[in-house]
Amino acid sequence: MPTRLRVAVVAAIISVTMPAAAQKITVEGIARSASLYAAIVEFCPPTQYVNLDVATKAAKAMTDAANEALGPDVGRTALDRELKRRFDEVRTQGAMAWCANQTRQPANALLFRMAPR
């Protein structure tokens, strides 16, 4: 994906997943978003209907953006640290409860789909 398009995608995803207040895009913010999507992909499908295509693409876009912004070594370190923190959070809270909470977050609406009829 070309750099300009990737930046536009990341900015759009962050604007949907972050509060409306003006925020500076940071590597930590990108890592938090990437870890959110990764945790949803990893933990939620057993109990929720997850739009895996959207969540997986968003996680990849965020990971690519972090690596591009800081280089693969620093970006990967930030992502690894945040993924560990997020996955520990999910395990501590319990995957079922954590995923149920994510479905109630308006910013996450695109990641979850309605149960098939």
Protein Blocks (a to p, Z undefined) as FASTA:
>chain_A
ZZklmmmmmmmmmmmmpcfbdcdddfklmmmmmmmmmmmmmmmmmmpccdfklmmmmmmm
mmmmmmmmnojklmmmmmmmmmmmmmmmmmmnopklmmmmmmmpmklmmmpccddZZ
